[in-house]
Amino acid sequence: MPNKKTDEESLEEAPYEKVMERLAATVEALERGDLVLEEQIRRFEEGVKLVRRGQALLDEAERKVEVLLDDGGTAPLEDTEGGGTE
């Protein structure tokens, strides 16, 4: 069984693409309909958290784009994958 605390911590750090991958897998598991009720509830809760994280990331990206468009300058992008922004 996965460590819930570790999963939640990694979700808080997860980039948008990873969030969407996990959300797609969660939806697929729920749609199969072969999970027991407790697992369905756990997966649904995970899905809600993933949607919220994804929305927060999109909101942040939108704010950065608005800053760029309003100021004509640049807004620093976070390096969420450790690859740099060169």
PyMOL Python script that loads the backbone (N, CA, C, O; Angstrom):
from pymol import cmd

cmd.read_pdbstr("""\
ATOM      1  N   MET A   1       0.847  -1.186   0.000  1.00  0.00           N
ATOM      2  CA  MET A   1       0.000   0.000   0.000  1.00  0.00           C
ATOM      3  C   MET A   1       0.888   1.243   0.000  1.00  0.00           C
ATOM      4  O   MET A   1       1.835   1.311   0.784  1.00  0.00           O
ATOM      5  N   PRO A   2       0.606   2.236  -0.865  1.00  0.00           N
ATOM      6  CA  PRO A   2       1.425   3.447  -0.941  1.00  0.00           C
ATOM      7  C   PRO A   2       1.371   4.243   0.350  1.00  0.00           C
ATOM      8  O   PRO A   2       0.387   4.203   1.089  1.00  0.00           O
ATOM      9  N   ASN A   3       2.449   4.963   0.600  1.00  0.00           N
ATOM     10  CA  ASN A   3       2.520   5.833   1.770  1.00  0.00           C
ATOM     11  C   ASN A   3       1.744   7.101   1.461  1.00  0.00           C
ATOM     12  O   ASN A   3       2.147   7.875   0.593  1.00  0.00           O
ATOM     13  N   LYS A   4       0.627   7.327   2.162  1.00  0.00           N
ATOM     14  CA  LYS A   4      -0.256   8.448   1.880  1.00  0.00           C
ATOM     15  C   LYS A   4       0.445   9.793   2.044  1.00  0.00           C
ATOM     16  O   LYS A   4       0.269  10.687   1.216  1.00  0.00           O
ATOM     17  N   LYS A   5       1.240   9.944   3.109  1.00  0.00           N
ATOM     18  CA  LYS A   5       1.930  11.211   3.352  1.00  0.00           C
ATOM     19  C   LYS A   5       2.906  11.507   2.226  1.00  0.00           C
ATOM     20  O   LYS A   5       2.964  12.636   1.740  1.00  0.00           O
ATOM     21  N   THR A   6       3.677  10.503   1.804  1.00  0.00           N
ATOM     22  CA  THR A   6       4.628  10.688   0.709  1.00  0.00           C
ATOM     23  C   THR A   6       3.909  11.044  -0.582  1.00  0.00           C
ATOM     24  O   THR A   6       4.367  11.911  -1.326  1.00  0.00           O
ATOM     25  N   ASP A   7       2.784  10.382  -0.857  1.00  0.00           N
ATOM     26  CA  ASP A   7       2.009  10.681  -2.061  1.00  0.00           C
ATOM     27  C   ASP A   7       1.501  12.117  -2.054  1.00  0.00           C
ATOM     28  O   ASP A   7       1.558  12.801  -3.075  1.00  0.00           O
ATOM     29  N   GLU A   8       0.998  12.582  -0.895  1.00  0.00           N
ATOM     30  CA  GLU A   8       0.492  13.946  -0.803  1.00  0.00           C
ATOM     31  C   GLU A   8       1.609  14.962  -0.942  1.00  0.00           C
ATOM     32  O   GLU A   8       1.430  15.993  -1.590  1.00  0.00           O
ATOM     33  N   GLU A   9       2.761  14.686  -0.341  1.00  0.00           N
ATOM     34  CA  GLU A   9       3.904  15.591  -0.461  1.00  0.00           C
ATOM     35  C   GLU A   9       4.373  15.652  -1.907  1.00  0.00           C
ATOM     36  O   GLU A   9       4.678  16.731  -2.415  1.00  0.00           O
ATOM     37  N   SER A  10       4.433  14.504  -2.573  1.00  0.00           N
ATOM     38  CA  SER A  10       4.889  14.506  -3.966  1.00  0.00           C
ATOM     39  C   SER A  10       3.868  15.197  -4.865  1.00  0.00           C
ATOM     40  O   SER A  10       4.245  15.809  -5.864  1.00  0.00           O
ATOM     41  N   LEU A  11       2.592  15.111  -4.529  1.00  0.00           N
ATOM     42  CA  LEU A  11       1.560  15.791  -5.301  1.00  0.00           C
ATOM     43  C   LEU A  11       1.732  17.297  -5.210  1.00  0.00           C
ATOM     44  O   LEU A  11       1.540  18.000  -6.202  1.00  0.00           O
ATOM     45  N   GLU A  12       2.091  17.801  -4.041  1.00  0.00           N
ATOM     46  CA  GLU A  12       2.293  19.235  -3.867  1.00  0.00           C
ATOM     47  C   GLU A  12       3.452  19.750  -4.705  1.00  0.00           C
ATOM     48  O   GLU A  12       3.493  20.936  -5.034  1.00  0.00           O
ATOM     49  N   GLU A  13       4.387  18.886  -5.053  1.00  0.00           N
ATOM     50  CA  GLU A  13       5.566  19.253  -5.826  1.00  0.00           C
ATOM     51  C   GLU A  13       5.430  18.880  -7.305  1.00  0.00           C
ATOM     52  O   GLU A  13       6.232  19.318  -8.130  1.00  0.00           O
ATOM     53  N   ALA A  14       4.436  18.087  -7.639  1.00  0.00           N
ATOM     54  CA  ALA A  14       4.324  17.518  -8.981  1.00  0.00           C
ATOM     55  C   ALA A  14       4.059  18.580 -10.046  1.00  0.00           C
ATOM     56  O   ALA A  14       3.241  19.477  -9.843  1.00  0.00           O
ATOM     57  N   PRO A  15       4.750  18.476 -11.179  1.00  0.00           N
ATOM     58  CA  PRO A  15       4.466  19.387 -12.290  1.00  0.00           C
ATOM     59  C   PRO A  15       3.131  19.023 -12.949  1.00  0.00           C
ATOM     60  O   PRO A  15       2.601  17.931 -12.741  1.00  0.00           O
ATOM     61  N   TYR A  16       2.615  19.927 -13.722  1.00  0.00           N
ATOM     62  CA  TYR A  16       1.295  19.773 -14.349  1.00  0.00           C
ATOM     63  C   TYR A  16       1.176  18.462 -15.137  1.00  0.00           C
ATOM     64  O   TYR A  16       0.165  17.766 -15.038  1.00  0.00           O
ATOM     65  N   GLU A  17       2.192  18.136 -15.905  1.00  0.00           N
ATOM     66  CA  GLU A  17       2.125  16.934 -16.740  1.00  0.00           C
ATOM     67  C   GLU A  17       1.973  15.666 -15.896  1.00  0.00           C
ATOM     68  O   GLU A  17       1.209  14.769 -16.251  1.00  0.00           O
ATOM     69  N   LYS A  18       2.693  15.597 -14.792  1.00  0.00           N
ATOM     70  CA  LYS A  18       2.584  14.433 -13.906  1.00  0.00           C
ATOM     71  C   LYS A  18       1.209  14.379 -13.249  1.00  0.00           C
ATOM     72  O   LYS A  18       0.628  13.306 -13.094  1.00  0.00           O
ATOM     73  N   VAL A  19       0.697  15.541 -12.868  1.00  0.00           N
ATOM     74  CA  VAL A  19      -0.636  15.605 -12.270  1.00  0.00           C
ATOM     75  C   VAL A  19      -1.660  15.059 -13.253  1.00  0.00           C
ATOM     76  O   VAL A  19      -2.527  14.271 -12.876  1.00  0.00           O
ATOM     77  N   MET A  20      -1.567  15.469 -14.499  1.00  0.00           N
ATOM     78  CA  MET A  20      -2.525  15.012 -15.504  1.00  0.00           C
ATOM     79  C   MET A  20      -2.391  13.521 -15.781  1.00  0.00           C
ATOM     80  O   MET A  20      -3.396  12.847 -16.005  1.00  0.00           O
ATOM     81  N   GLU A  21      -1.166  12.992 -15.771  1.00  0.00           N
ATOM     82  CA  GLU A  21      -0.960  11.549 -15.956  1.00  0.00           C
ATOM     83  C   GLU A  21      -1.632  10.768 -14.823  1.00  0.00           C
ATOM     84  O   GLU A  21      -2.335   9.786 -15.060  1.00  0.00           O
ATOM     85  N   ARG A  22      -1.400  11.223 -13.588  1.00  0.00           N
ATOM     86  CA  ARG A  22      -1.998  10.548 -12.436  1.00  0.00           C
ATOM     87  C   ARG A  22      -3.513  10.664 -12.457  1.00  0.00           C
ATOM     88  O   ARG A  22      -4.214   9.715 -12.107  1.00  0.00           O
ATOM     89  N   LEU A  23      -4.024  11.820 -12.865  1.00  0.00           N
ATOM     90  CA  LEU A  23      -5.466  12.010 -12.938  1.00  0.00           C
ATOM     91  C   LEU A  23      -6.073  11.075 -13.976  1.00  0.00           C
ATOM     92  O   LEU A  23      -7.115  10.467 -13.728  1.00  0.00           O
ATOM     93  N   ALA A  24      -5.438  10.956 -15.126  1.00  0.00           N
ATOM     94  CA  ALA A  24      -5.940  10.061 -16.170  1.00  0.00           C
ATOM     95  C   ALA A  24      -5.966   8.611 -15.679  1.00  0.00           C
ATOM     96  O   ALA A  24      -6.925   7.884 -15.939  1.00  0.00           O
ATOM     97  N   ALA A  25      -4.921   8.193 -14.977  1.00  0.00           N
ATOM     98  CA  ALA A  25      -4.869   6.829 -14.444  1.00  0.00           C
ATOM     99  C   ALA A  25      -5.957   6.616 -13.392  1.00  0.00           C
ATOM    100  O   ALA A  25      -6.559   5.545 -13.322  1.00  0.00           O
ATOM    101  N   THR A  26      -6.203   7.632 -12.583  1.00  0.00           N
ATOM    102  CA  THR A  26      -7.228   7.540 -11.552  1.00  0.00           C
ATOM    103  C   THR A  26      -8.612   7.423 -12.186  1.00  0.00           C
ATOM    104  O   THR A  26      -9.417   6.590 -11.772  1.00  0.00           O
ATOM    105  N   VAL A  27      -8.885   8.246 -13.176  1.00  0.00           N
ATOM    106  CA  VAL A  27     -10.179   8.201 -13.870  1.00  0.00           C
ATOM    107  C   VAL A  27     -10.362   6.845 -14.546  1.00  0.00           C
ATOM    108  O   VAL A  27     -11.441   6.256 -14.484  1.00  0.00           O
ATOM    109  N   GLU A  28      -9.316   6.358 -15.184  1.00  0.00           N
ATOM    110  CA  GLU A  28      -9.390   5.056 -15.851  1.00  0.00           C
ATOM    111  C   GLU A  28      -9.724   3.949 -14.853  1.00  0.00           C
ATOM    112  O   GLU A  28     -10.560   3.090 -15.133  1.00  0.00           O
ATOM    113  N   ALA A  29      -9.071   3.968 -13.689  1.00  0.00           N
ATOM    114  CA  ALA A  29      -9.331   2.955 -12.663  1.00  0.00           C
ATOM    115  C   ALA A  29     -10.776   3.030 -12.177  1.00  0.00           C
ATOM    116  O   ALA A  29     -11.416   1.999 -11.968  1.00  0.00           O
ATOM    117  N   LEU A  30     -11.287   4.239 -12.000  1.00  0.00           N
ATOM    118  CA  LEU A  30     -12.669   4.394 -11.549  1.00  0.00           C
ATOM    119  C   LEU A  30     -13.662   3.948 -12.618  1.00  0.00           C
ATOM    120  O   LEU A  30     -14.693   3.353 -12.304  1.00  0.00           O
ATOM    121  N   GLU A  31     -13.352   4.234 -13.870  1.00  0.00           N
ATOM    122  CA  GLU A  31     -14.258   3.879 -14.959  1.00  0.00           C
ATOM    123  C   GLU A  31     -14.328   2.375 -15.198  1.00  0.00           C
ATOM    124  O   GLU A  31     -15.338   1.871 -15.688  1.00  0.00           O
ATOM    125  N   ARG A  32     -13.258   1.653 -14.854  1.00  0.00           N
ATOM    126  CA  ARG A  32     -13.272   0.190 -15.029  1.00  0.00           C
ATOM    127  C   ARG A  32     -14.369  -0.440 -14.185  1.00  0.00           C
ATOM    128  O   ARG A  32     -14.983  -1.428 -14.589  1.00  0.00           O
ATOM    129  N   GLY A  33     -14.612   0.135 -13.007  1.00  0.00           N
ATOM    130  CA  GLY A  33     -15.689  -0.352 -12.162  1.00  0.00           C
ATOM    131  C   GLY A  33     -15.381  -1.634 -11.410  1.00  0.00           C
ATOM    132  O   GLY A  33     -16.298  -2.276 -10.898  1.00  0.00           O
ATOM    133  N   ASP A  34     -14.121  -2.024 -11.330  1.00  0.00           N
ATOM    134  CA  ASP A  34     -13.779  -3.281 -10.655  1.00  0.00           C
ATOM    135  C   ASP A  34     -13.165  -3.077  -9.273  1.00  0.00           C
ATOM    136  O   ASP A  34     -12.610  -4.014  -8.700  1.00  0.00           O
ATOM    137  N   LEU A  35     -13.257  -1.875  -8.739  1.00  0.00           N
ATOM    138  CA  LEU A  35     -12.686  -1.572  -7.426  1.00  0.00           C
ATOM    139  C   LEU A  35     -13.745  -1.729  -6.340  1.00  0.00           C
ATOM    140  O   LEU A  35     -14.930  -1.485  -6.567  1.00  0.00           O
ATOM    141  N   VAL A  36     -13.297  -2.139  -5.160  1.00  0.00           N
ATOM    142  CA  VAL A  36     -14.212  -2.184  -4.024  1.00  0.00           C
ATOM    143  C   VAL A  36     -14.527  -0.758  -3.611  1.00  0.00           C
ATOM    144  O   VAL A  36     -13.805   0.175  -3.963  1.00  0.00           O
ATOM    145  N   LEU A  37     -15.601  -0.596  -2.868  1.00  0.00           N
ATOM    146  CA  LEU A  37     -16.082   0.731  -2.511  1.00  0.00           C
ATOM    147  C   LEU A  37     -15.013   1.585  -1.837  1.00  0.00           C
ATOM    148  O   LEU A  37     -14.854   2.756  -2.180  1.00  0.00           O
ATOM    149  N   GLU A  38     -14.277   1.013  -0.881  1.00  0.00           N
ATOM    150  CA  GLU A  38     -13.256   1.779  -0.168  1.00  0.00           C
ATOM    151  C   GLU A  38     -12.181   2.301  -1.123  1.00  0.00           C
ATOM    152  O   GLU A  38     -11.721   3.435  -0.990  1.00  0.00           O
ATOM    153  N   GLU A  39     -11.788   1.469  -2.080  1.00  0.00           N
ATOM    154  CA  GLU A  39     -10.782   1.885  -3.062  1.00  0.00           C
ATOM    155  C   GLU A  39     -11.351   2.932  -4.010  1.00  0.00           C
ATOM    156  O   GLU A  39     -10.641   3.857  -4.407  1.00  0.00           O
ATOM    157  N   GLN A  40     -12.611   2.799  -4.376  1.00  0.00           N
ATOM    158  CA  GLN A  40     -13.249   3.814  -5.218  1.00  0.00           C
ATOM    159  C   GLN A  40     -13.241   5.165  -4.514  1.00  0.00           C
ATOM    160  O   GLN A  40     -12.942   6.186  -5.132  1.00  0.00           O
ATOM    161  N   ILE A  41     -13.562   5.176  -3.243  1.00  0.00           N
ATOM    162  CA  ILE A  41     -13.575   6.433  -2.484  1.00  0.00           C
ATOM    163  C   ILE A  41     -12.173   7.008  -2.402  1.00  0.00           C
ATOM    164  O   ILE A  41     -11.985   8.210  -2.593  1.00  0.00           O
ATOM    165  N   ARG A  42     -11.179   6.161  -2.117  1.00  0.00           N
ATOM    166  CA  ARG A  42      -9.794   6.626  -2.039  1.00  0.00           C
ATOM    167  C   ARG A  42      -9.358   7.223  -3.380  1.00  0.00           C
ATOM    168  O   ARG A  42      -8.743   8.288  -3.416  1.00  0.00           O
ATOM    169  N   ARG A  43      -9.674   6.543  -4.469  1.00  0.00           N
ATOM    170  CA  ARG A  43      -9.294   7.045  -5.793  1.00  0.00           C
ATOM    171  C   ARG A  43     -10.030   8.335  -6.124  1.00  0.00           C
ATOM    172  O   ARG A  43      -9.457   9.243  -6.725  1.00  0.00           O
ATOM    173  N   PHE A  44     -11.301   8.417  -5.733  1.00  0.00           N
ATOM    174  CA  PHE A  44     -12.057   9.647  -5.975  1.00  0.00           C
ATOM    175  C   PHE A  44     -11.424  10.815  -5.219  1.00  0.00           C
ATOM    176  O   PHE A  44     -11.264  11.901  -5.776  1.00  0.00           O
ATOM    177  N   GLU A  45     -11.065  10.595  -3.954  1.00  0.00           N
ATOM    178  CA  GLU A  45     -10.411  11.640  -3.163  1.00  0.00           C
ATOM    179  C   GLU A  45      -9.102  12.064  -3.827  1.00  0.00           C
ATOM    180  O   GLU A  45      -8.796  13.254  -3.906  1.00  0.00           O
ATOM    181  N   GLU A  46      -8.339  11.091  -4.301  1.00  0.00           N
ATOM    182  CA  GLU A  46      -7.088  11.411  -4.992  1.00  0.00           C
ATOM    183  C   GLU A  46      -7.380  12.250  -6.235  1.00  0.00           C
ATOM    184  O   GLU A  46      -6.671  13.217  -6.514  1.00  0.00           O
ATOM    185  N   GLY A  47      -8.416  11.883  -6.976  1.00  0.00           N
ATOM    186  CA  GLY A  47      -8.786  12.627  -8.170  1.00  0.00           C
ATOM    187  C   GLY A  47      -9.133  14.075  -7.867  1.00  0.00           C
ATOM    188  O   GLY A  47      -8.744  14.981  -8.604  1.00  0.00           O
ATOM    189  N   VAL A  48      -9.864  14.288  -6.782  1.00  0.00           N
ATOM    190  CA  VAL A  48     -10.218  15.658  -6.385  1.00  0.00           C
ATOM    191  C   VAL A  48      -8.959  16.457  -6.074  1.00  0.00           C
ATOM    192  O   VAL A  48      -8.832  17.607  -6.494  1.00  0.00           O
ATOM    193  N   LYS A  49      -8.021  15.846  -5.333  1.00  0.00           N
ATOM    194  CA  LYS A  49      -6.765  16.531  -5.011  1.00  0.00           C
ATOM    195  C   LYS A  49      -5.963  16.832  -6.279  1.00  0.00           C
ATOM    196  O   LYS A  49      -5.359  17.898  -6.399  1.00  0.00           O
ATOM    197  N   LEU A  50      -5.960  15.896  -7.215  1.00  0.00           N
ATOM    198  CA  LEU A  50      -5.234  16.109  -8.465  1.00  0.00           C
ATOM    199  C   LEU A  50      -5.847  17.242  -9.275  1.00  0.00           C
ATOM    200  O   LEU A  50      -5.125  18.058  -9.849  1.00  0.00           O
ATOM    201  N   VAL A  51      -7.160  17.296  -9.323  1.00  0.00           N
ATOM    202  CA  VAL A  51      -7.839  18.383 -10.045  1.00  0.00           C
ATOM    203  C   VAL A  51      -7.495  19.728  -9.415  1.00  0.00           C
ATOM    204  O   VAL A  51      -7.223  20.700 -10.120  1.00  0.00           O
ATOM    205  N   ARG A  52      -7.510  19.779  -8.089  1.00  0.00           N
ATOM    206  CA  ARG A  52      -7.182  21.034  -7.399  1.00  0.00           C
ATOM    207  C   ARG A  52      -5.743  21.453  -7.661  1.00  0.00           C
ATOM    208  O   ARG A  52      -5.472  22.631  -7.891  1.00  0.00           O
ATOM    209  N   ARG A  53      -4.818  20.498  -7.627  1.00  0.00           N
ATOM    210  CA  ARG A  53      -3.404  20.801  -7.901  1.00  0.00           C
ATOM    211  C   ARG A  53      -3.245  21.284  -9.343  1.00  0.00           C
ATOM    212  O   ARG A  53      -2.551  22.268  -9.600  1.00  0.00           O
ATOM    213  N   GLY A  54      -3.880  20.598 -10.269  1.00  0.00           N
ATOM    214  CA  GLY A  54      -3.801  21.004 -11.667  1.00  0.00           C
ATOM    215  C   GLY A  54      -4.348  22.404 -11.881  1.00  0.00           C
ATOM    216  O   GLY A  54      -3.761  23.202 -12.612  1.00  0.00           O
ATOM    217  N   GLN A  55      -5.474  22.703 -11.243  1.00  0.00           N
ATOM    218  CA  GLN A  55      -6.065  24.037 -11.372  1.00  0.00           C
ATOM    219  C   GLN A  55      -5.163  25.099 -10.774  1.00  0.00           C
ATOM    220  O   GLN A  55      -5.027  26.190 -11.328  1.00  0.00           O
ATOM    221  N   ALA A  56      -4.545  24.781  -9.640  1.00  0.00           N
ATOM    222  CA  ALA A  56      -3.631  25.736  -9.011  1.00  0.00           C
ATOM    223  C   ALA A  56      -2.443  26.025  -9.929  1.00  0.00           C
ATOM    224  O   ALA A  56      -2.006  27.170 -10.042  1.00  0.00           O
ATOM    225  N   LEU A  57      -1.926  24.994 -10.578  1.00  0.00           N
ATOM    226  CA  LEU A  57      -0.804  25.186 -11.507  1.00  0.00           C
ATOM    227  C   LEU A  57      -1.220  26.022 -12.711  1.00  0.00           C
ATOM    228  O   LEU A  57      -0.464  26.879 -13.169  1.00  0.00           O
ATOM    229  N   LEU A  58      -2.419  25.771 -13.221  1.00  0.00           N
ATOM    230  CA  LEU A  58      -2.912  26.575 -14.347  1.00  0.00           C
ATOM    231  C   LEU A  58      -3.135  28.025 -13.937  1.00  0.00           C
ATOM    232  O   LEU A  58      -2.821  28.942 -14.695  1.00  0.00           O
ATOM    233  N   ASP A  59      -3.674  28.232 -12.742  1.00  0.00           N
ATOM    234  CA  ASP A  59      -3.880  29.599 -12.244  1.00  0.00           C
ATOM    235  C   ASP A  59      -2.552  30.338 -12.131  1.00  0.00           C
ATOM    236  O   ASP A  59      -2.447  31.505 -12.506  1.00  0.00           O
ATOM    237  N   GLU A  60      -1.538  29.646 -11.609  1.00  0.00           N
ATOM    238  CA  GLU A  60      -0.215  30.246 -11.473  1.00  0.00           C
ATOM    239  C   GLU A  60       0.367  30.608 -12.840  1.00  0.00           C
ATOM    240  O   GLU A  60       0.937  31.684 -13.019  1.00  0.00           O
ATOM    241  N   ALA A  61       0.218  29.708 -13.784  1.00  0.00           N
ATOM    242  CA  ALA A  61       0.722  29.975 -15.138  1.00  0.00           C
ATOM    243  C   ALA A  61      -0.016  31.167 -15.752  1.00  0.00           C
ATOM    244  O   ALA A  61       0.597  32.011 -16.406  1.00  0.00           O
ATOM    245  N   GLU A  62      -1.320  31.233 -15.542  1.00  0.00           N
ATOM    246  CA  GLU A  62      -2.106  32.347 -16.074  1.00  0.00           C
ATOM    247  C   GLU A  62      -1.648  33.682 -15.481  1.00  0.00           C
ATOM    248  O   GLU A  62      -1.534  34.679 -16.195  1.00  0.00           O
ATOM    249  N   ARG A  63      -1.388  33.694 -14.172  1.00  0.00           N
ATOM    250  CA  ARG A  63      -0.903  34.927 -13.532  1.00  0.00           C
ATOM    251  C   ARG A  63       0.436  35.361 -14.128  1.00  0.00           C
ATOM    252  O   ARG A  63       0.665  36.551 -14.346  1.00  0.00           O
ATOM    253  N   LYS A  64       1.307  34.409 -14.385  1.00  0.00           N
ATOM    254  CA  LYS A  64       2.614  34.738 -14.956  1.00  0.00           C
ATOM    255  C   LYS A  64       2.465  35.297 -16.368  1.00  0.00           C
ATOM    256  O   LYS A  64       3.165  36.238 -16.744  1.00  0.00           O
ATOM    257  N   VAL A  65       1.567  34.726 -17.136  1.00  0.00           N
ATOM    258  CA  VAL A  65       1.325  35.229 -18.496  1.00  0.00           C
ATOM    259  C   VAL A  65       0.741  36.637 -18.431  1.00  0.00           C
ATOM    260  O   VAL A  65       1.120  37.505 -19.218  1.00  0.00           O
ATOM    261  N   GLU A  66      -0.172  36.861 -17.505  1.00  0.00           N
ATOM    262  CA  GLU A  66      -0.748  38.201 -17.357  1.00  0.00           C
ATOM    263  C   GLU A  66       0.329  39.226 -16.997  1.00  0.00           C
ATOM    264  O   GLU A  66       0.312  40.346 -17.507  1.00  0.00           O
ATOM    265  N   VAL A  67       1.259  38.853 -16.126  1.00  0.00           N
ATOM    266  CA  VAL A  67       2.355  39.751 -15.767  1.00  0.00           C
ATOM    267  C   VAL A  67       3.181  40.060 -17.009  1.00  0.00           C
ATOM    268  O   VAL A  67       3.544  41.213 -17.244  1.00  0.00           O
ATOM    269  N   LEU A  68       3.475  39.054 -17.792  1.00  0.00           N
ATOM    270  CA  LEU A  68       4.261  39.265 -19.006  1.00  0.00           C
ATOM    271  C   LEU A  68       3.546  40.200 -19.975  1.00  0.00           C
ATOM    272  O   LEU A  68       4.166  41.089 -20.560  1.00  0.00           O
ATOM    273  N   LEU A  69       2.260  40.000 -20.141  1.00  0.00           N
ATOM    274  CA  LEU A  69       1.506  40.819 -21.080  1.00  0.00           C
ATOM    275  C   LEU A  69       1.286  42.238 -20.557  1.00  0.00           C
ATOM    276  O   LEU A  69       1.340  43.192 -21.332  1.00  0.00           O
ATOM    277  N   ASP A  70       1.044  42.388 -19.281  1.00  0.00           N
ATOM    278  CA  ASP A  70       0.785  43.705 -18.702  1.00  0.00           C
ATOM    279  C   ASP A  70       2.043  44.560 -18.614  1.00  0.00           C
ATOM    280  O   ASP A  70       2.016  45.746 -18.942  1.00  0.00           O
ATOM    281  N   ASP A  71       3.131  43.966 -18.178  1.00  0.00           N
ATOM    282  CA  ASP A  71       4.357  44.717 -17.939  1.00  0.00           C
ATOM    283  C   ASP A  71       5.284  44.775 -19.149  1.00  0.00           C
ATOM    284  O   ASP A  71       6.197  45.600 -19.199  1.00  0.00           O
ATOM    285  N   GLY A  72       5.054  43.918 -20.098  1.00  0.00           N
ATOM    286  CA  GLY A  72       5.963  43.862 -21.229  1.00  0.00           C
ATOM    287  C   GLY A  72       7.333  43.319 -20.840  1.00  0.00           C
ATOM    288  O   GLY A  72       8.271  43.351 -21.637  1.00  0.00           O
ATOM    289  N   GLY A  73       7.442  42.826 -19.621  1.00  0.00           N
ATOM    290  CA  GLY A  73       8.704  42.288 -19.122  1.00  0.00           C
ATOM    291  C   GLY A  73       8.664  40.782 -19.068  1.00  0.00           C
ATOM    292  O   GLY A  73       7.988  40.123 -19.858  1.00  0.00           O
ATOM    293  N   THR A  74       9.405  40.257 -18.117  1.00  0.00           N
ATOM    294  CA  THR A  74       9.433  38.817 -17.956  1.00  0.00           C
ATOM    295  C   THR A  74       9.084  38.446 -16.533  1.00  0.00           C
ATOM    296  O   THR A  74       9.317  39.215 -15.601  1.00  0.00           O
ATOM    297  N   ALA A  75       8.525  37.267 -16.375  1.00  0.00           N
ATOM    298  CA  ALA A  75       8.234  36.711 -15.053  1.00  0.00           C
ATOM    299  C   ALA A  75       9.045  35.437 -14.923  1.00  0.00           C
ATOM    300  O   ALA A  75       9.055  34.613 -15.838  1.00  0.00           O
ATOM    301  N   PRO A  76       9.732  35.263 -13.792  1.00  0.00           N
ATOM    302  CA  PRO A  76      10.540  34.053 -13.641  1.00  0.00           C
ATOM    303  C   PRO A  76       9.672  32.804 -13.587  1.00  0.00           C
ATOM    304  O   PRO A  76       8.650  32.778 -12.901  1.00  0.00           O
ATOM    305  N   LEU A  77      10.077  31.783 -14.303  1.00  0.00           N
ATOM    306  CA  LEU A  77       9.383  30.503 -14.267  1.00  0.00           C
ATOM    307  C   LEU A  77      10.111  29.596 -13.310  1.00  0.00           C
ATOM    308  O   LEU A  77      11.341  29.551 -13.301  1.00  0.00           O
ATOM    309  N   GLU A  78       9.355  28.864 -12.494  1.00  0.00           N
ATOM    310  CA  GLU A  78       9.967  27.929 -11.568  1.00  0.00           C
ATOM    311  C   GLU A  78      10.498  26.734 -12.328  1.00  0.00           C
ATOM    312  O   GLU A  78       9.893  26.278 -13.298  1.00  0.00           O
ATOM    313  N   ASP A  79      11.632  26.233 -11.880  1.00  0.00           N
ATOM    314  CA  ASP A  79      12.228  25.034 -12.456  1.00  0.00           C
ATOM    315  C   ASP A  79      11.742  23.854 -11.658  1.00  0.00           C
ATOM    316  O   ASP A  79      12.375  23.467 -10.676  1.00  0.00           O
ATOM    317  N   THR A  80      10.591  23.254 -12.073  1.00  0.00           N
ATOM    318  CA  THR A  80       9.999  22.182 -11.296  1.00  0.00           C
ATOM    319  C   THR A  80      10.589  20.822 -11.600  1.00  0.00           C
ATOM    320  O   THR A  80      10.318  19.862 -10.879  1.00  0.00           O
ATOM    321  N   GLU A  81      11.395  20.715 -12.659  1.00  0.00           N
ATOM    322  CA  GLU A  81      11.953  19.420 -13.006  1.00  0.00           C
ATOM    323  C   GLU A  81      13.462  19.393 -12.905  1.00  0.00           C
ATOM    324  O   GLU A  81      14.079  18.384 -13.247  1.00  0.00           O
ATOM    325  N   GLY A  82      14.075  20.469 -12.447  1.00  0.00           N
ATOM    326  CA  GLY A  82      15.504  20.485 -12.257  1.00  0.00           C
ATOM    327  C   GLY A  82      16.317  20.587 -13.516  1.00  0.00           C
ATOM    328  O   GLY A  82      17.521  20.330 -13.500  1.00  0.00           O
ATOM    329  N   GLY A  83      15.673  20.963 -14.629  1.00  0.00           N
ATOM    330  CA  GLY A  83      16.384  21.002 -15.890  1.00  0.00           C
ATOM    331  C   GLY A  83      16.921  22.362 -16.282  1.00  0.00           C
ATOM    332  O   GLY A  83      17.693  22.459 -17.236  1.00  0.00           O
ATOM    333  N   GLY A  84      16.542  23.409 -15.582  1.00  0.00           N
ATOM    334  CA  GLY A  84      17.015  24.747 -15.938  1.00  0.00           C
ATOM    335  C   GLY A  84      16.125  25.389 -16.970  1.00  0.00           C
ATOM    336  O   GLY A  84      15.302  24.728 -17.603  1.00  0.00           O
ATOM    337  N   THR A  85      16.302  26.707 -17.138  1.00  0.00           N
ATOM    338  CA  THR A  85      15.471  27.447 -18.094  1.00  0.00           C
ATOM    339  C   THR A  85      16.352  28.190 -19.079  1.00  0.00           C
ATOM    340  O   THR A  85      16.162  29.385 -19.304  1.00  0.00           O
ATOM    341  N   GLU A  86      17.287  27.514 -19.650  1.00  0.00           N
ATOM    342  CA  GLU A  86      18.224  28.163 -20.564  1.00  0.00           C
ATOM    343  C   GLU A  86      17.713  28.181 -21.966  1.00  0.00           C
ATOM    344  O   GLU A  86      18.384  28.693 -22.862  1.00  0.00           O
TER     345      GLU A  86
END
""", "prot")
cmd.dss("prot")
cmd.show_as("cartoon", "prot")
cmd.util.cbc("prot")
cmd.orient("prot")
